[in-house]
Amino acid sequence: MTTFWTEDSILTNQSEHTPPAEIFDAFCQAIGFYYQQKGYKYTKSRPKVKIESKDLFVEINFWSSRSNMAGSSVGLEILPYVGSKKLKKWIKANKTGRNEYIFGPTKYDFRTQNIYGSSVDFFLDLILKIDKYIATNLHIEDNKKFIDKLLADNNGEMIIDNVACYLAMTNDPRLSSFIEEHVDGLGTELITKLRDIEASRQPGNELIS
């Protein structure tokens, strides 16, 4: 990663004349390069890193601030999500649900950063925080274990409507109780659709997985 802080690099030579967008792009490329070495895919346009398991995936998005000021402030917002590849297809096929993201955490201490003038040490400290959070909260290698923990903890950062669709997709027997516990977060229309889907199934069958 230190190759992004070479003598001639943008990150080493930031000044009041350096466009914030160039600093943001260079910093995101440094993050992307680091996570590529760990098996993630880095997308430069609308920058993010993503790693997939059998079905679930972790996606970490990097957003720029609208209030950047050359020479003093370059905002970076870090937004992790967990989603389901199968759920995206299921939603399209069944015309039910919103999107594939089932977990959108907000309770972490590295969400917003001012990366203007950032050093290698600043970068490494930020990466360490992200890595620790991933290891503790976004461990998706065992898909079932991750989902079971979300539900057992009744995690307040679940994306309720999408989780309900995920349970419908997987023919999970916990769907009915989940609906009862989250009526306000689901709404009448979605509840009706999910119950219709549930009722239309023969025992042991799934619509799409």
N, C-alpha and C positions, 0 to 999 in steps of 0.2 A: 504493500500500500504506500510505502514511503516514496515510491517512484512518482507519485502524484504531487510530491512536495520537493521536486528537484529545483535546481537553481533557476531554471528558466520557466517553471510552471506557473500557471495562473494562481494557484493556491499559495505559492510562495511570494508572489509579487502583487498582492492585492493593494489597491490604493483607491483614493476617491475618484479616480478616472476609470476604474474597472467596472464594467457593466455587471450589476447583480446577477443577471441571467447567466453570464459566463462563469461566475463563481459557483452558482447553484449547480450548473451542469457538470463542472469539474468535480465538485464534492460528491455528487450523486454517482459519477463514474467511478470514483474511488470506492464508494460503498459497494457498487455493483461488482467491481473487480474482486473485492474481498469475498463477497458471497458466491460469486461464480466458482471460486476455489473450493467452496463447501457444497457444491452441487446445485446451487440455485441458478435459475435463468434470469438474466438481467435484461430489462426492456428500457431502452434509452428514451424513447418517446413516451411522455407521461411516465416518468421513471418509476420503476418498481422492481423488486426481486420476488421470485416465486419458486417454491419447491413443492413437488407433488408426491403423494403416497399412492396407495392403491386407488383410493377415491378422493379423500380429502386433500386439500392443498393449503399451504400457508402463503399468503401474498402480503408483502409489505410495500406500501405506496409512499412516495416521497413528493410532497407538494411544496410549491413555492408560495411565499407570502405576496399579497397584493400591495403591501405597504413597504416594500424594500426601499432602502435609501443608499445610493452609492456612497461609499466611504464610511458607512456606519452600521448598516443593518441588511443582512440577507437572511430572510426567514426560511426555515426548513421545518415542515410538519411531517411527522412519521406516523403512518396509519396502518397497523397490521390487521389482517382479517384471516379467518379460516373459512373455506368454502368447499363445496362438493361438486366435482365434475359431473357426476351422474344426475345431481339435482338440476343442474342447468338444462340437461336434455329432457328430464322428466317434466319440468315446468313448461317447456316448449311443446312437448307432446300432449300434455294434459290441459294446457291453457289455464293452469291454476298456479298461483304463486307469483312472486316478485323477481327474485334473483337467487343466485347460488350461494350467497354468503350467509353462514349460520352463526358466526361469532365475530363480534366487532368490539374488541376491548378498548377501553378508554382510561383505565386506572393504571397508568405507568408514568414514570417521572421523566421520560425523555421525549415526550410528544412534540414539543416545540423547541427549536434551537435557533440561535443566531450564529450562523456559520461565517460571518464576516471576520476575517483575520484568523481563522481557525488554524491551529497548529497540528502537527502529527499527533502529539499527546492528546489534544482535544478529540481528534478523530478516533484514536484507539480507545479512549475512555468511553466514547459514545457507542462504538462497536461492542465493547464489553457489556454495556448495559443492555443493548439489543439482544446479544447472544444469551445472556442470563435470562432475559424475559422469555425468549423462544424456548429455552430448555425447560423452564418452569411451567409455562402456561400454554405453549403452542406445540406440544409434543404429539404429532399426529401419526406416527409410524403405525401404531395400533389404532385403526379407525374406530372400532367398537369401544375400546377403552376410553378414547377421547370423548365420544358421544355420551357414554355412560356417566362419565364424571360431570359433564355439563349438566345433565339431567339430575343426577344425584345431588349436586350442589345447588340446583335451581339457580344457576349462574345468572346474575342480573345483566350480564353483557351478551347473553344470547340474543340473536335476532329472531324474535319470537315467531313471526309469521313464516319465516323460512325454515326454522327448526320444525314447525308443525308439518310443513310440506315434506321435509326430509323424513319424518316419522311415517307419513303416509306413503312415501315412495318405498320405504324399506318394510312396509307392512308391520310396523312395530306395534306391539300390543299396548304400549304406553301412550299411544296417540289420544285415546279417549280421555284419559285422566289429564293429559297435557292440555287438551282443549278446555276442559273444565276449569283448570287452574289459571288459564290465560285468556279467558273470554274477552276481556277488555282490550287486550293486545292483538286479538285476531280479527274481530269484527264479524258481523252476522254473515256477510256474503262468503267469506273464506271458510268459515266454520261449516256452512251449508255444503259447499263444494267438497270439503274434506270428508264430511260425514257421508255424502253421496258416494264418493270414491270408496270409502271404507265399506259401505253397505253393498257395493256392486261386486266385491271380490268373493270368490269362492275360497274356502279355507285352504291356506297354504300357497295361494297364488299371489303374484305381484303384477302390477301393471307394467312398469318399466323400471329396470334397475341397471 
